Amino acid sequence: MATKILIPKLHPHEHTFPDPRCASEEGLLAWGGDLNSDRLLRAYEQGIFPWFNEGDPVLWWSPDPRLILYPSAIKISKSLTKSLKHFEIRYDTCFETVMRQCWQTRLQKGQNSWISEALIEAFCDLHVKGFAHSVETFFEGALVGGLYGLHLGGMFCGESMFSTRRDASKAALVGLCRKIDALGGDFIDCQLPTDHLKSLGAIEISRETFLGFVRETVNKKTIQAWNNPVSSEPLEALKL
């Protein structure tokens, strides 16, 4: 008989979480609470993230294994190299639009989405405070792909990406790797393992190893400025 695990409910006003090592076998750590920016920040600083279907209670996760990508380890195929020549990468020029595109793209594909108006509001607040950032792929002046997430110390917590043109989301990921590498960052948290991200160089590590990385890097003093002169650039000369 399977052992039942009681999943803790978060306090509605206190931004505390259980030990992330106490998550269930599936990685579920807690439920409840809200999506205000302070709670989100406390969660990501401990390697915890929200993931749930819109309209359901908020679920908080700390999976084992965890997927991460070292910026210098991204794999760029010959076909992707050709595609990169046609794209322009920008940073933080349309953060909310990128979030909404990630949301709408999932819905248009008939997929569930954890992105909601409440999450967009919270992440936009974190964007204003300098924690949340977006990477945007443009083709002939039009936004065709992008991603967003949180930059905490030497770690970038990737949240979601979208693409309306082939390889546009991959180009955004390449742009993110370049940015994090240039800012002295250590790794990108890709959260849950997927074959797609593994094909681009992401690797699985144990939760224990990941949490150790988080403790080491979350308060690392790195260059946090994203609005530097490389905020808009072609990717054809990219070298990692």
C-alpha positions in Angstrom: 0.0 0.0 0.0 1.4 3.4 -1.0 2.2 5.7 1.9 0.1 8.8 2.0 1.9 12.1 2.5 0.2 15.1 4.0 1.0 18.1 1.8 1.2 21.3 4.0 -0.9 24.3 3.4 0.8 27.6 3.4 -0.1 30.4 5.8 -2.2 33.0 3.9 -0.1 35.9 5.2 3.3 34.5 6.1 5.8 33.9 3.3 7.4 30.7 4.8 7.9 27.4 3.1 8.6 23.8 4.3 12.1 22.4 3.8 12.2 21.8 0.0 13.8 18.4 0.7 10.5 17.3 2.2 8.6 17.3 -1.1 6.6 14.3 -2.2 8.0 11.7 -4.6 6.4 13.7 -7.4 8.1 16.9 -6.1 5.0 18.6 -4.6 6.0 20.5 -1.5 3.0 22.6 -0.4 -0.2 24.2 -1.6 -2.1 27.4 -1.0 -1.0 30.9 -0.3 -1.1 33.6 -3.0 1.1 34.7 -5.8 2.3 38.1 -4.5 5.8 39.1 -5.5 7.3 38.8 -2.0 6.1 35.2 -1.6 7.4 34.3 -5.1 10.8 35.8 -4.3 11.1 33.8 -1.1 10.1 30.7 -3.0 12.6 31.0 -5.8 15.4 31.9 -3.3 14.9 28.4 -1.8 14.6 26.5 -5.1 10.8 26.3 -5.0 8.4 27.3 -7.8 4.7 27.4 -8.4 3.1 25.2 -11.0 -0.6 24.5 -11.3 -3.6 24.8 -13.6 -5.3 28.2 -13.7 -8.3 28.1 -11.4 -6.9 25.4 -9.1 -5.2 26.0 -5.8 -1.6 27.2 -6.0 0.8 24.3 -5.9 4.5 24.7 -4.9 7.2 22.3 -6.2 10.7 21.1 -5.5 11.2 18.2 -7.9 13.9 15.6 -7.9 15.8 15.5 -10.3 16.1 19.1 -11.4 17.1 20.3 -14.8 19.7 23.0 -15.2 21.7 24.5 -18.1 25.2 25.9 -17.8 25.3 29.0 -20.2 28.5 27.8 -21.9 27.1 24.3 -22.5 24.2 25.2 -24.8 24.2 23.1 -27.9 23.8 25.1 -31.2 23.1 22.9 -34.2 24.1 23.9 -37.7 20.5 24.6 -38.6 20.0 26.7 -35.5 23.2 28.6 -36.4 21.7 29.5 -39.8 18.4 30.6 -38.1 20.3 32.9 -35.6 21.5 35.0 -38.5 18.0 36.2 -39.2 17.0 37.1 -35.6 17.7 40.1 -33.3 17.7 39.6 -29.6 16.5 42.3 -27.2 16.3 42.3 -23.4 13.6 43.7 -21.2 11.9 45.8 -23.9 8.4 44.2 -23.6 8.3 42.0 -20.5 4.6 41.9 -19.9 4.0 41.2 -23.6 6.3 38.2 -23.5 4.5 36.8 -20.4 1.1 37.2 -22.1 2.5 35.6 -25.3 3.7 32.6 -23.3 0.3 32.3 -21.7 -1.7 32.7 -24.9 0.5 30.3 -26.9 -0.1 27.5 -24.5 -3.9 28.1 -24.5 -4.0 28.2 -28.3 -2.3 24.8 -28.3 -5.0 23.5 -26.0 -2.5 23.2 -23.1 -3.1 24.1 -19.5 -1.2 27.0 -18.1 -0.1 28.2 -14.7 0.2 31.7 -16.0 -2.7 33.9 -14.9 -3.5 37.6 -14.4 -2.3 37.3 -10.8 1.0 35.8 -11.8 1.5 38.4 -14.5 0.9 41.2 -12.0 3.4 39.7 -9.5 6.1 39.1 -12.1 5.6 42.6 -13.5 6.2 43.9 -10.0 9.4 41.8 -9.8 10.4 43.2 -13.2 10.0 46.8 -11.9 12.1 45.8 -8.9 14.9 44.4 -11.1 14.4 40.7 -10.4 12.4 39.5 -13.4 13.6 39.8 -16.9 12.7 38.9 -20.5 14.6 37.9 -23.6 12.9 38.7 -26.8 13.5 37.4 -30.4 12.6 39.8 -33.2 12.4 39.0 -36.9 12.1 42.0 -39.3 11.0 44.2 -36.4 8.3 41.9 -35.1 8.3 39.9 -31.9 8.3 36.2 -32.8 9.6 34.5 -29.6 10.9 35.0 -26.1 11.2 33.8 -22.6 11.1 35.3 -19.1 12.3 34.4 -15.6 14.0 35.6 -12.4 17.6 36.5 -12.0 18.8 35.8 -8.4 22.5 36.1 -7.8 24.2 33.7 -10.1 21.0 31.8 -11.0 18.4 32.5 -13.6 15.1 30.8 -13.0 13.6 30.2 -16.4 9.8 30.2 -16.3 8.3 29.9 -19.8 9.0 30.6 -23.5 7.1 31.0 -26.7 7.7 31.0 -30.4 5.6 32.0 -33.4 8.5 31.3 -35.9 10.7 28.3 -36.1 13.7 28.5 -33.8 12.7 31.8 -32.2 12.4 30.4 -28.7 15.7 28.6 -29.1 17.3 31.9 -30.2 15.9 33.5 -27.0 17.5 30.8 -25.0 20.9 31.4 -26.8 20.5 35.1 -26.0 19.8 34.2 -22.4 22.9 32.1 -22.1 25.0 34.9 -23.6 23.5 37.4 -21.1 23.9 35.2 -18.0 27.5 34.4 -19.1 28.3 38.0 -19.6 26.9 39.0 -16.2 29.0 36.4 -14.4 26.1 34.0 -13.7 26.4 30.3 -13.0 23.5 28.4 -14.3 19.9 28.5 -15.6 17.3 26.6 -13.6 15.1 24.8 -16.2 12.9 23.2 -13.4 11.4 20.0 -14.9 13.3 17.7 -17.3 12.2 17.7 -20.9 13.7 16.1 -24.0 13.6 19.4 -25.8 15.8 21.2 -23.2 18.1 18.2 -22.8 18.7 18.4 -26.6 19.9 21.9 -26.1 22.4 21.0 -23.4 20.5 21.0 -20.2 21.3 18.2 -17.7 19.6 16.5 -14.7 21.0 16.9 -11.2 19.7 15.6 -7.9 17.5 17.9 -5.8 20.2 17.9 -3.0 22.9 19.0 -5.4 20.6 21.7 -6.9 19.7 23.1 -3.5 23.4 23.2 -2.6 23.9 25.3 -5.8 21.1 27.6 -4.9 22.5 28.2 -1.4 25.9 29.0 -2.9 24.8 31.3 -5.7 21.5 33.0 -4.7 23.4 35.8 -2.9 26.3 35.9 -5.3 27.4 39.4 -6.3 27.0 39.5 -10.0 26.4 42.3 -12.5 22.6 42.7 -12.4 22.2 45.4 -15.0 20.3 44.0 -18.0 19.9 47.4 -19.7 23.5 47.7 -20.9 24.7 48.4 -24.5 24.1 44.7 -25.5 20.3 45.1 -25.0 19.7 44.7 -28.7 22.0 42.7 -30.9 22.2 40.1 -33.8 23.2 36.6 -32.8 25.2 35.6 -35.9 28.5 36.3 -34.2 27.5 34.6 -30.9 30.3 32.5 -29.4 30.0 30.7 -26.1 
